[in-house]
Amino acid sequence: MDVTGGRRLWRWALVVWVILVAVAGGATLWLRDSAEPPGPYRWENAGPTPSLPERWRSACPTPDEDGEVLCFVRTR
């Protein structure tokens, strides 16, 4: 195969790939829009913070000079 034939093959492969990507993207959007919307949205009421074990002083550090506290709580 000469150089011109190789370039032509690459061009066709690129054109086919671009068309395939465009069709797949359009199908994805079409299928996503046709799906039923999720159930009604609602706020969840959070319960009070559970008490800490006796050996723990606090789950959060003491406030800084601005009175702000950054607290991370990890549960399983």
Secondary structure as GFF3:
##gff-version 3
##sequence-region A 1 76
A	DSSP	alpha_helix	3	34	.	.	.	ID=ss1
###
